Amino acid sequence: MAAESARRNSSPPSTSQSWSSPITNLHDDHLSTILLLLPVGSILSFSMTCKRYKSLACSDSLWEALCEREWGSQSLAALKLSSLRDGFSWMMMFQRVYKMDSVCCHKISDPDDDVVESSSFPIPRASHSLNFVNDHLVLFGGGCQGGRHLDDTWTSYVDKSNQKILKWKKVESGTPSGRFGHTCIVIGEYLLLFGGINDRGERLNDTWIGQVFCHEGLSWKLLNVGPTQRPRPPPRGAHSACCIAETKMVVHGGIGLNGVRLGDAWILELSEDFTSGTWHMVESRQSPPPRSGHTLTCIRENQVVLFGGRGLGYDVLDDVWILDIQELCEEKWIQIFYDFRDVPEYASLPRVGHSATLVLGGRILIYGGEDSYRHRKDDFWVLDVKTIPSSGLQPQGVSLNGSSVWRKLDRISYGPKSRSFHRACADLSGRFVYVFGGMVDGLLQPAASSGLRFDGELFMVELVLGFSDLDNQQRPGKGI
């Protein structure tokens, strides 16, 4: 009897007996919450397990939430208002953005055109600032022909229904003093301007805050950063800056007094009412070598990417560093090392005077600049920042496969002139990037310094989305 009972208990369960995992008892809402914590590849694998999970993992509501997680709420809101998504599910949109491999440039206006009045268009310039804030492009300052600085401010309203038609308006707003090589960043609905160089070669370290109002109004005010004995960055120009955590500005490097290239980094934290701010210097065991003409791009609330520039030996650089800002004021620089052996044309990556803009899909779009021989560039590259760890970065640096991170984009349609020390900014969707000005080659002697000229062209770079695997049309490329 006992033996028979033991045999029954040890026998395998009948195939007709139902079996269920605890996960099958979870409600769909709970499963969706879990899926939103997973990488996209894991979600797609989960969708292949059964019909119920496929329906859940491919639902439009889940992919809308994933797009918001990956691209940010501003980009998602802008895409909802555009016609770009017509006929596409959010899953298809995600795949199309992922497979983006080219850009299309649209010429918007050129002061050389006969139809454009010179008084209604900013004059050609370089090392100015260009920002997108409150549905407006805002242009300030820069250097122009004859080695002069500019102190003018221009705005242009960008209509969401037609981003290709713009009209500049000069703003009289009690602007900051004239300068070039300054930085100007967007924080919320405000502009934050720092430093620069004037006609006399003097380096500046003043900070201005500007606000754009409806009907293209703009007001500038000198920001109160405390008494002179408080810490603040030394004067500089040709430095880089970006916004972090929506309340702070980080500034790095540039050319200081006596033409010395700097390697220090400073963070300005604004007060709640944006009327004052406090500077402190970043302390890190290691930091990027001194440089100028490089870029800083915020990729997450607590991480900033530094790329390129001109170093102490006048060499043009292609190194990448992350400024990782944690709680309790713990700030550290970590270098990202790339294996470029499988990256075509990687030798053209080193550059100075380029632009680096965070665009739709979590990529940094790098355009133009010049190499060590002052040859200006007209190429477009993207750096996929999602491959950079968001935490756990070690002081010794991180090594990544360059072919999975860097990609040179094809350019279709209109081709702008090669340029350096231009400025670029993206709209709220992150799909359209506006570029203005810079230094371009002259017509007579492109190789000579006398052949250089300032440019006054405004054009728009449109990210060309790839075809989704769910489209009837097929296009080569990797799956998600």
C-alpha positions in Angstrom: 0.0 0.0 0.0 2.7 2.5 1.0 4.8 1.6 -2.0 1.8 2.1 -4.3 1.2 5.5 -2.7 4.8 6.5 -3.1 4.8 5.5 -6.8 1.7 7.6 -7.4 3.3 10.7 -5.7 6.6 10.4 -7.6 5.0 9.9 -11.0 5.2 12.9 -13.4 2.1 15.0 -13.7 -0.4 14.2 -16.4 -0.1 16.2 -19.7 -3.8 17.0 -19.4 -3.2 18.6 -16.0 -3.2 22.4 -16.4 -0.1 24.3 -15.3 0.3 28.0 -14.8 3.1 30.3 -13.9 2.5 33.1 -11.4 3.0 35.6 -14.2 -0.1 34.3 -16.0 -2.3 35.4 -13.0 -1.2 39.0 -13.3 -3.6 41.5 -14.7 -2.7 43.1 -18.0 -2.2 46.5 -16.3 0.4 45.0 -14.0 2.2 43.3 -16.9 2.3 46.5 -18.9 3.9 48.2 -15.9 6.6 45.5 -15.8 7.2 45.6 -19.5 7.8 49.4 -19.4 10.8 48.6 -17.2 12.4 46.2 -19.7 14.6 46.9 -22.7 12.8 46.9 -26.1 14.5 43.6 -27.2 13.1 41.9 -24.1 9.6 43.2 -24.8 9.7 41.8 -28.3 10.9 38.4 -27.0 8.1 38.4 -24.5 5.6 39.1 -27.3 6.6 35.8 -29.0 5.6 33.5 -26.1 1.8 33.4 -26.6 -1.1 35.2 -28.3 -2.1 37.0 -25.1 1.4 38.4 -24.5 1.8 39.3 -28.2 -1.4 41.3 -28.1 -0.3 43.0 -24.9 3.3 43.7 -25.9 2.3 45.1 -29.3 -0.5 47.3 -28.1 -0.5 50.9 -29.2 -0.8 52.2 -25.7 2.3 50.3 -24.5 4.4 51.5 -27.4 3.2 55.1 -26.9 4.5 54.8 -23.4 7.7 53.3 -24.6 8.2 56.2 -27.1 7.7 58.6 -24.3 10.2 56.8 -22.2 12.8 56.7 -25.0 12.3 60.1 -26.6 10.8 62.3 -23.8 7.4 63.8 -23.3 8.2 66.9 -25.4 9.0 64.9 -28.5 6.0 62.7 -28.0 3.6 65.7 -27.6 5.1 67.4 -30.7 4.7 64.2 -32.8 1.1 63.8 -31.7 0.4 67.3 -33.2 2.2 66.6 -36.5 1.1 64.7 -39.5 4.2 62.5 -39.4 2.4 59.8 -37.5 -0.7 59.6 -39.8 -1.4 56.0 -40.5 1.3 54.7 -38.3 1.0 52.9 -35.0 3.4 53.9 -32.2 5.3 50.6 -32.7 5.7 51.4 -36.4 6.9 54.9 -35.4 9.4 53.5 -33.0 10.9 51.2 -35.7 11.0 54.0 -38.3 12.9 56.3 -35.9 15.3 53.5 -35.0 16.1 52.9 -38.6 16.8 56.5 -39.4 19.9 56.6 -41.6 19.8 59.8 -43.6 19.0 63.5 -43.5 17.3 65.9 -45.9 18.4 69.5 -45.9 16.0 72.3 -46.8 17.2 75.8 -47.8 15.0 78.3 -45.9 16.6 81.6 -46.7 19.8 83.1 -47.9 20.8 86.8 -47.7 22.5 86.5 -51.1 19.1 86.0 -52.7 17.7 89.0 -54.5 14.3 88.6 -52.9 15.6 88.9 -49.4 16.1 92.4 -48.0 19.3 92.8 -46.0 17.5 94.8 -43.4 15.1 91.9 -42.7 17.8 89.3 -42.3 20.7 88.8 -39.8 24.0 89.6 -41.5 26.5 86.7 -42.0 28.3 85.7 -38.8 30.0 82.9 -36.9 30.5 81.9 -33.3 27.1 83.3 -32.4 24.2 81.6 -30.5 21.0 80.0 -31.9 18.3 78.5 -29.7 14.8 77.2 -30.0 12.6 78.4 -27.1 8.8 79.0 -26.9 8.3 78.1 -30.6 10.9 80.7 -31.6 14.4 80.7 -33.0 16.5 83.2 -31.1 19.8 84.4 -32.6 22.3 86.6 -30.8 25.7 88.1 -31.4 28.7 86.5 -33.1 31.7 87.7 -35.1 31.4 89.2 -38.6 33.5 90.6 -41.4 36.4 92.8 -40.3 36.8 91.0 -36.9 33.9 92.9 -35.4 31.5 91.5 -32.8 27.7 91.9 -33.0 25.2 92.7 -30.3 22.0 92.2 -32.2 19.1 89.8 -31.2 16.8 88.3 -33.8 13.8 86.1 -33.4 11.6 84.0 -35.8 8.4 82.3 -35.0 8.3 78.6 -36.1 4.8 77.5 -37.1 4.2 73.8 -36.3 2.2 73.4 -39.5 5.0 74.6 -41.7 8.6 74.6 -40.3 10.1 75.7 -43.6 8.7 79.2 -43.7 10.4 81.6 -41.3 10.6 85.4 -41.1 13.3 87.1 -39.0 12.5 90.0 -36.7 15.1 92.2 -35.1 14.4 92.7 -31.4 15.4 95.8 -29.4 15.6 94.5 -25.9 18.6 96.0 -24.1 20.7 93.1 -25.1 24.0 92.0 -23.5 27.1 93.8 -24.9 28.5 92.6 -28.2 30.5 89.3 -28.2 31.3 86.2 -30.1 32.4 82.7 -28.8 29.8 82.9 -26.0 27.3 80.2 -25.1 23.6 80.4 -24.8 21.4 77.5 -23.5 17.7 76.9 -23.0 16.4 76.3 -19.5 12.6 75.9 -19.5 11.3 79.1 -21.1 14.5 81.0 -20.4 17.8 81.6 -22.2 21.0 81.6 -20.2 24.0 83.3 -21.8 27.6 83.2 -20.5 31.0 84.7 -21.4 32.4 85.3 -24.9 35.0 87.6 -26.5 34.6 91.3 -27.6 36.3 93.3 -30.3 39.2 94.2 -28.1 39.9 90.5 -27.4 38.7 90.8 -23.9 37.3 87.6 -22.4 34.0 87.9 -20.4 32.4 86.0 -17.6 29.1 87.7 -17.1 25.8 85.7 -17.1 22.6 87.0 -18.7 19.1 85.5 -18.5 16.5 86.2 -21.3 12.9 85.4 -21.6 10.9 85.1 -24.9 7.3 86.3 -24.8 4.4 86.0 -27.2 4.6 88.1 -30.4 8.4 87.6 -30.5 9.2 89.9 -27.5 12.4 89.2 -25.6 13.9 90.7 -22.5 17.5 90.3 -21.2 18.7 90.8 -17.6 22.1 90.5 -16.0 21.8 87.5 -13.6 22.8 88.0 -10.0 25.5 85.4 -9.2 26.5 87.0 -5.8 29.3 89.2 -4.7 32.6 89.1 -6.6 34.3 87.2 -3.9 32.1 84.2 -4.5 33.5 81.4 -6.8 32.8 81.9 -10.5 34.4 80.8 -13.8 37.3 82.9 -15.0 36.6 84.9 -18.2 36.6 82.9 -21.4 35.3 82.4 -25.0 35.0 79.5 -27.4 33.9 77.3 -24.5 30.9 75.0 -24.4 27.8 74.8 -22.2 24.5 72.9 -21.8 21.5 72.6 -19.5 21.2 69.8 -16.9 18.3 68.9 -14.6 16.3 71.9 -16.0 17.8 74.2 -13.3 21.5 74.1 -13.9 24.1 75.1 -16.5 27.4 73.4 -16.9 30.3 75.3 -18.6 33.6 73.7 -19.7 36.9 74.8 -21.2 37.4 77.5 -23.8 40.1 80.2 -24.3 40.9 82.2 -21.3 43.1 85.2 -20.5 46.3 85.5 -22.7 44.9 82.9 -25.1 45.4 79.9 -22.7 43.1 76.9 -23.3 41.2 75.9 -20.3 40.1 72.5 -18.9 37.9 73.4 -16.0 34.2 72.8 -15.6 31.7 74.9 -13.6 28.0 74.4 -12.7 25.6 77.3 -12.2 22.5 76.4 -10.1 19.6 78.8 -10.5 17.3 79.9 -7.8 13.6 78.8 -7.9 12.5 82.1 -9.3 15.4 82.3 -11.9 16.5 85.7 -10.5 19.9 84.6 -9.2 22.4 81.7 -9.3 25.4 80.2 -7.6 28.5 78.8 -9.3 30.7 75.9 -8.1 33.7 74.2 -9.7 33.5 70.5 -10.6 36.0 68.5 -8.7 37.0 65.2 -10.3 40.0 62.9 -10.0 40.3 63.0 -13.8 39.0 65.3 -16.4 39.2 66.0 -20.2 42.3 67.8 -21.4 42.0 71.5 -22.0 40.3 72.5 -25.3 38.2 75.0 -27.1 35.6 74.8 -29.9 34.1 71.6 -28.5 30.5 70.7 -27.6 28.6 69.6 -24.5 25.3 67.9 -24.9 22.9 66.8 -22.1 21.7 63.2 -22.7 20.1 62.5 -19.4 19.1 64.5 -16.3 22.5 63.7 -14.7 24.8 63.1 -17.7 26.5 65.3 -20.2 28.5 64.3 -23.3 31.7 66.2 -24.3 33.0 65.7 -27.8 35.9 67.0 -29.9 37.5 70.5 -30.0 41.0 71.8 -30.3 43.5 70.8 -27.7 46.7 72.3 -26.2 48.9 71.2 -29.0 46.5 72.7 -31.6 45.5 69.2 -32.5 41.8 68.6 -33.3 40.3 65.9 -31.1 37.7 63.1 -31.3 37.6 61.9 -27.7 34.3 61.5 -25.9 33.8 62.1 -22.1 30.8 61.8 -19.8 30.2 64.2 -16.9 28.3 62.1 -14.5 26.5 64.1 -11.9 25.1 62.2 -8.9 23.4 63.2 -5.7 25.3 64.9 -2.9 27.3 67.0 -5.4 29.3 63.9 -6.5 30.5 64.8 -10.0 33.0 62.9 -12.1 34.4 62.7 -15.6 34.6 59.3 -17.3 36.2 58.8 -20.7 34.3 56.6 -23.3 36.7 54.6 -25.5 35.5 53.3 -28.9 36.8 50.6 -31.2 36.6 52.3 -34.6 38.0 49.5 -36.7 34.5 48.6 -38.1 33.4 52.2 -38.6 33.8 53.4 -42.2 35.4 56.9 -42.6 36.1 57.1 -38.9 39.3 59.0 -39.7 37.1 62.1 -40.5 35.6 62.2 -37.0 38.1 64.6 -35.3 36.7 68.2 -35.5 36.4 71.6 -33.9 33.7 74.2 -34.4 31.1 71.6 -35.1 27.5 71.4 -33.7 26.2 68.5 -31.6 22.4 68.4 -31.1 20.3 65.8 -29.2 17.6 64.7 -31.7 14.7 62.3 -31.9 15.6 58.7 -31.0 18.2 59.4 -28.3 21.1 60.3 -30.7 23.5 63.2 -30.9 23.5 64.7 -34.4 27.0 66.0 -35.2 27.4 68.3 -38.2 30.3 70.2 -39.8 33.3 71.7 -38.1 36.9 71.6 -39.3 40.0 69.4 -39.0 43.6 70.2 -38.0 44.3 71.7 -41.4 41.2 74.0 -41.2 39.4 72.0 -43.9 35.7 72.5 -43.3 33.2 69.7 -43.2 29.7 69.1 -44.5 29.1 65.6 -43.1 26.5 64.4 -40.6 27.2 61.8 -37.9 25.1 60.3 -35.1 26.3 59.1 -31.7 23.8 56.7 -30.1 23.8 57.7 -26.5 21.6 54.8 -25.4 24.6 52.6 -25.6 26.3 54.7 -22.8 25.5 53.2 -19.4 23.2 55.4 -17.3 24.8 54.3 -14.0 27.8 52.3 -12.6 30.4 54.2 -14.7 33.9 53.4 -13.5 36.8 55.9 -13.2 39.0 53.9 -15.6 36.5 54.5 -18.4 34.1 52.5 -20.5 35.0 50.7 -23.7 32.3 50.3 -26.4 32.1 48.9 -30.0 32.2 52.0 -32.2 30.2 50.4 -35.0 27.2 50.0 -32.7 27.4 53.6 -31.5 28.7 55.8 -34.4 27.1 56.1 -37.9 27.6 58.5 -40.7 24.3 59.5 -42.3 23.5 59.9 -45.9 22.4 63.3 -47.1 19.7 63.6 -49.8 18.4 66.6 -51.6 19.9 70.1 -51.1 23.5 70.2 -49.9 24.7 73.2 -47.8 28.2 74.5 -48.0 30.9 73.0 -45.7 31.2 75.1 -42.6 32.5 75.5 -39.1 31.6 77.6 -36.0 28.0 77.7 -37.1 25.2 77.1 -34.6 22.3 74.5 -34.6 19.3 73.7 -32.5 16.4 71.3 -32.7 12.6 71.9 -32.4 10.6 70.2 -29.7 10.0 67.1 -31.7 13.7 66.6 -32.1 13.2 65.7 -35.8 14.0 69.2 -37.3 17.3 70.9 -36.7 17.9 74.5 -37.7 21.4 75.6 -38.7 22.6 79.2 -39.2 25.8 80.9 -40.3 29.4 79.9 -39.7 32.7 80.1 -41.6 32.7 78.8 -45.2 35.3 78.6 -48.0 35.6 81.7 -50.2 35.2 81.4 -53.9 38.7 82.4 -55.0 41.2 80.7 -52.7 39.5 78.0 -50.6 42.8 76.8 -49.1 44.0 80.3 -48.0 42.9 82.1 -44.9 41.9 85.1 -47.1 39.5 82.7 -48.9 37.4 82.4 -45.7 34.1 84.2 -45.5 31.2 84.5 -43.0 27.9 82.8 -44.0 24.4 84.0 -43.4 22.4 81.1 -44.6 19.5 79.5 -42.6 18.6 75.9 -43.5 16.7 73.1 -41.8 17.9 69.5 -41.4 15.1 66.9 -41.4 15.7 63.4 -40.0 14.5 61.0 -42.7 12.9 58.1 -40.9 13.4 54.5 -42.1 10.7 52.1 -43.1 9.3 49.9 -40.4 9.2 46.1 -40.7 5.5 46.5 -40.3 5.3 48.7 -43.5 4.4 47.0 -46.7 7.6 48.5 -48.1 10.8 46.9 -47.0 14.1 48.6 -46.5 17.5 47.1 -45.6 18.5 47.5 -42.0 18.6 45.8 -38.6 15.6 45.0 -36.6 15.0 46.6 -33.3 
